[in-house]
Amino acid sequence: MRVKALLKRSGHLGNDNQMVVAPFTVDLSKRTVNVKGKILELNGKEFDLLVYFLQNPDTIITKEQIFDRLWGFESETAISVVEVYMSNLRKKIKQATDLKPIKTLRNVGYMFETEELA
């Protein structure tokens, strides 16, 4: 509920639980993503990862931040799982849209570039 309230205040979330960062439209209640009229088929963590990037556009996010946000401090999963999910998410976005909005900043982290979407 806190995340939804913050998103509404920032203008990223409409009253119908939709977050729009063109061309991505995310329905948080149905957990669906629409890109340029196509449904992007994402599993649970891929969906959460995309939402995290859309909440923080043009911001560098480290692997550690992603891991802590999606898997939590107490997880017994290795941090390398982030790379696997990043790869899967990128492939699915590229297949659906030919866009490459997620950039890797070597030894720093990842960034979702909104200027790539224009």
Contacts in CASP RR format, 6 or more apart in sequence:
PFRMAT RR
TARGET T0000
AUTHOR 0000-0000-0000
METHOD contacts of the structure
MODEL  1
MRVKALLKRSGHLGNDNQMVVAPFTVDLSKRTVNVKGKILELNGKEFDLL
VYFLQNPDTIITKEQIFDRLWGFESETAISVVEVYMSNLRKKIKQATDLK
PIKTLRNVGYMFETEELA
3 55 0 8 1.000
4 13 0 8 1.000
4 17 0 8 1.000
4 28 0 8 1.000
7 13 0 8 1.000
7 14 0 8 1.000
7 19 0 8 1.000
7 55 0 8 1.000
8 14 0 8 1.000
8 15 0 8 1.000
12 19 0 8 1.000
12 20 0 8 1.000
12 21 0 8 1.000
12 54 0 8 1.000
12 55 0 8 1.000
13 19 0 8 1.000
13 28 0 8 1.000
14 20 0 8 1.000
16 27 0 8 1.000
17 27 0 8 1.000
17 28 0 8 1.000
17 29 0 8 1.000
18 25 0 8 1.000
18 26 0 8 1.000
18 27 0 8 1.000
18 28 0 8 1.000
19 25 0 8 1.000
19 26 0 8 1.000
19 28 0 8 1.000
19 51 0 8 1.000
19 54 0 8 1.000
19 55 0 8 1.000
20 26 0 8 1.000
21 54 0 8 1.000
21 57 0 8 1.000
21 114 0 8 1.000
21 117 0 8 1.000
22 117 0 8 1.000
23 35 0 8 1.000
23 36 0 8 1.000
23 97 0 8 1.000
23 99 0 8 1.000
23 117 0 8 1.000
24 33 0 8 1.000
24 34 0 8 1.000
24 35 0 8 1.000
24 50 0 8 1.000
24 54 0 8 1.000
24 117 0 8 1.000
25 33 0 8 1.000
25 34 0 8 1.000
25 35 0 8 1.000
26 32 0 8 1.000
26 33 0 8 1.000
26 34 0 8 1.000
26 50 0 8 1.000
26 51 0 8 1.000
26 54 0 8 1.000
27 33 0 8 1.000
27 34 0 8 1.000
28 51 0 8 1.000
31 44 0 8 1.000
31 47 0 8 1.000
32 39 0 8 1.000
33 39 0 8 1.000
33 40 0 8 1.000
33 42 0 8 1.000
33 47 0 8 1.000
33 50 0 8 1.000
34 40 0 8 1.000
35 93 0 8 1.000
35 96 0 8 1.000
35 97 0 8 1.000
35 99 0 8 1.000
36 96 0 8 1.000
36 97 0 8 1.000
38 96 0 8 1.000
38 97 0 8 1.000
40 50 0 8 1.000
40 92 0 8 1.000
40 93 0 8 1.000
40 96 0 8 1.000
41 92 0 8 1.000
42 50 0 8 1.000
42 89 0 8 1.000
42 92 0 8 1.000
45 70 0 8 1.000
45 85 0 8 1.000
46 85 0 8 1.000
46 88 0 8 1.000
46 89 0 8 1.000
46 92 0 8 1.000
48 69 0 8 1.000
48 70 0 8 1.000
49 66 0 8 1.000
49 70 0 8 1.000
49 85 0 8 1.000
49 86 0 8 1.000
49 89 0 8 1.000
50 89 0 8 1.000
50 93 0 8 1.000
52 61 0 8 1.000
52 66 0 8 1.000
52 69 0 8 1.000
52 70 0 8 1.000
53 61 0 8 1.000
53 101 0 8 1.000
53 102 0 8 1.000
53 110 0 8 1.000
53 112 0 8 1.000
54 112 0 8 1.000
56 112 0 8 1.000
57 112 0 8 1.000
57 113 0 8 1.000
57 114 0 8 1.000
58 111 0 8 1.000
58 112 0 8 1.000
58 113 0 8 1.000
58 114 0 8 1.000
58 115 0 8 1.000
59 111 0 8 1.000
59 112 0 8 1.000
60 105 0 8 1.000
60 108 0 8 1.000
60 109 0 8 1.000
60 110 0 8 1.000
60 111 0 8 1.000
61 109 0 8 1.000
61 110 0 8 1.000
61 111 0 8 1.000
62 108 0 8 1.000
62 109 0 8 1.000
62 110 0 8 1.000
63 79 0 8 1.000
63 82 0 8 1.000
63 83 0 8 1.000
63 109 0 8 1.000
63 110 0 8 1.000
64 79 0 8 1.000
66 82 0 8 1.000
66 110 0 8 1.000
67 75 0 8 1.000
67 79 0 8 1.000
67 81 0 8 1.000
67 82 0 8 1.000
70 82 0 8 1.000
70 85 0 8 1.000
71 77 0 8 1.000
71 81 0 8 1.000
86 102 0 8 1.000
86 104 0 8 1.000
86 110 0 8 1.000
89 102 0 8 1.000
90 100 0 8 1.000
90 102 0 8 1.000
93 99 0 8 1.000
93 100 0 8 1.000
93 101 0 8 1.000
93 102 0 8 1.000
94 100 0 8 1.000
99 116 0 8 1.000
99 117 0 8 1.000
100 116 0 8 1.000
101 112 0 8 1.000
101 113 0 8 1.000
101 114 0 8 1.000
101 116 0 8 1.000
101 117 0 8 1.000
102 110 0 8 1.000
102 111 0 8 1.000
102 112 0 8 1.000
102 113 0 8 1.000
103 110 0 8 1.000
103 111 0 8 1.000
103 112 0 8 1.000
103 113 0 8 1.000
103 116 0 8 1.000
104 110 0 8 1.000
105 111 0 8 1.000
END
